[in-house]
Amino acid sequence: MSSYHTPVLLESAVNCLNVRKDRKYIDATLGGGGHSALIRSRGGMVLGIDQDQDAIDNSKKCADIVVKSNFVHLEEIVAKYNWFPVSGVLLDLGMSMHQIVDSKRGFSFQAEEPLDMRMGESAVTAAELVNQLTVGQLASILKDFGEIPGARSLASKIVANRTYSTTGQLAKVCGKWSQQAFQALRIAVNDELGALTQVIPQIKNILEVGGRAVIISFHSLEDRIVKNEFENWGLPLTKKSIQGERRSKLRAFEKI
Ligand SMILES: C[S@@+](CC[C@H](N)C(=O)[O-])C[C@H]1O[C@@H](n2cnc3c(N)ncnc32)[C@H](O)[C@@H]1O
């Protein structure tokens, strides 16, 4: 297993894809390439996508084609590489261990790093959000994406202690809520729920009939989007979500 990232739900996710020899699959969150490598070892061909150049550099050999992009461009990518028919798509959402521990982009509240949190080419950094948003805007992010009770009072405290350029400065103000606040800001910076909502109809369009979509999520809001959006058109293969390491949840659907 690579030190870049230890995949969660590795076997379960790839089993749900029902990999068939020489069929085409898409790993839209390539990361350290663990899932892609297993798909290939079962005979599938993989087009891997990641918005983080570090993942692309690390995992080139784990897929047949690697593309640095946000997965919101899925349909364009499939057309450009003529990657048809698509028998399965995997999304393993969230961050890699490399991003948290080694990327020096401010994902960890325990390290002293620039307060950035961009996985790819997002328009804003976490520092810009905490330095520029109103108390109300910050409170919504902390409440919705961090599930922080008393989000408004934390938002007021953050605003009162401006300005921030490092993770340490923000963690000092957030105290025991640092982990949740950092998660919330990361989701906002990378528009993670927006990207998920945009990619689901594209997965529907590109999958062949009988093709599978497998999604691993780490946040209740992500899981809700997955459950609601896929059930509009996909046959759920997992009655309840499959629970995995690090609070992960897997759902799988078949295009009918
Ligand atoms: C949990 S890791 C994936 C780990 C991977 N399954 C493995 O086996 O190593 C998530 C990866 O998805 C990427 N990612 C997250 N959101 C993305 C998006 N909207 N578009 C492209 N890549 C994204 C991150 O940069 C990160 O490398």
The ligand as a Gaussian input file, in Angstrom:
#p B3LYP/6-31G(d) Opt

LIG

0 1
 C       -9.900000      10.142000      -0.547000
 S       -8.812000      10.600000      -1.845000
 C       -8.974000       9.276000      -2.980000
 C       -8.115000       8.113000      -2.641000
 C       -8.067000       7.023000      -3.690000
 N       -9.317000       6.346000      -3.851000
 C       -6.989000       6.010000      -3.383000
 O       -7.234000       4.819000      -3.472000
 O       -5.878000       6.431000      -3.047000
 C       -9.721000      11.835000      -2.664000
 C       -9.012000      12.423000      -3.865000
 O      -10.010000      13.034000      -4.673000
 C       -9.548000      14.255000      -5.143000
 N      -10.726000      15.092000      -5.366000
 C      -11.618000      15.525000      -4.461000
 N      -12.573000      16.258000      -5.049000
 C      -12.293000      16.268000      -6.380000
 C      -12.909000      16.854000      -7.525000
 N      -14.012000      17.605000      -7.414000
 N      -12.353000      16.639000      -8.732000
 C      -11.215000      15.897000      -8.865000
 N      -10.561000      15.334000      -7.814000
 C      -11.104000      15.512000      -6.588000
 C       -8.622000      14.781000      -4.062000
 O       -7.679000      15.686000      -4.604000
 C       -7.992000      13.500000      -3.538000
 O       -6.777000      13.227000      -4.170000

